[in-house]
């Protein structure tokens, strides 16, 4: 779940090589607020006032995007600099890993602060090895943490599209049907959006709605908490301003995925937690996964901010489907194994290419598809919040995968190391 959202890509520091073709798309994005529409009533110059108001809104939206971009630059300042943290003593045990794998883990983890934890799963040919590490007193040690709970951030989006796939296969919706029928009001300018457009980021919607709290733009501490369904409704009715013509490109949008989950809640009459539990968590025995912190907090690893200090967990409000799930590396491994089942129609639907971005990247429903030069396909997503960074990649054909959960803030200057580690470990599995 990335707060870093704006025209500047939040993974500027990650080189778009063929083995690492994506810039970070976490839920982490600095929210911003554009002023609410002005209200002129019973005045002779009503039309002029409305025209002026529209111009003001456009200016405000540009200001919002500019402020978001500034927040991104600040969040990413210092990328590549490792001077503030001394590398720890390496006490990692090899256990069931290769020496090169433990070396990669150490090299990508060594510049994170004390109390940092990584929970990892390496899946090779359908067999899993769990590996946990923690930095304590400037020493990196091996621990057992496969059942410990982390925020998974934007990996949540793959669960949201899995819910959509269930509704599609149950013939309750069609991918190309519009969401508008589930709302009792028209969207601004009678704009319409399909389920497919929201699920593959081709809707034209910006990363965030313009009416998110202005004062949260520079904050990593629970910025979405107060963005409720009423505010989302107000945005849909009054403030929708697409960033680009729909279908012309795929541009990452927390707003779009949050709106998708809101639409699924409306058509079903159930909460996101109910839907995810009935259709996914219970089905795959993901016993330590959910959106209700109170139910899993005894196993929860506390998140750290960019300075290594404890930081609050995020409450995503109306945008819950963009990044509201807590889970464990053990539970996500169960989800990965389910992906390997060729008979699982709803998961297969989420992996179908729905948009061609470039020769190295396609977009499914939720998943990003990395097309390797050697012909391998990796289905990938990552996530980032104020206190956590995550990355998950799977290869269906070879039944390989890497899952990494950490309590590293996506505001940390070395947050890119989580994706770097995911991709480097994936390459060791062949």
PyMOL commands that set and color helices and strands:
alter all, ss='L'
color gray80, all
select helices_A, chain A and resi 46-76+99-109+153-169+180-182+188-190+195-199+214-216+229-238+254-268+272-281+293-299+317-322+329-339+345-350+416-427
alter helices_A, ss='H'
color red, helices_A
select strands_A, chain A and resi 2-3+27-28+89-91+117-124+127-136+139-143+150-151+326-327+355-358+361-363+368-371+377-384+389-395+400-406
alter strands_A, ss='S'
color yellow, strands_A
deselect
rebuild
show_as cartoon
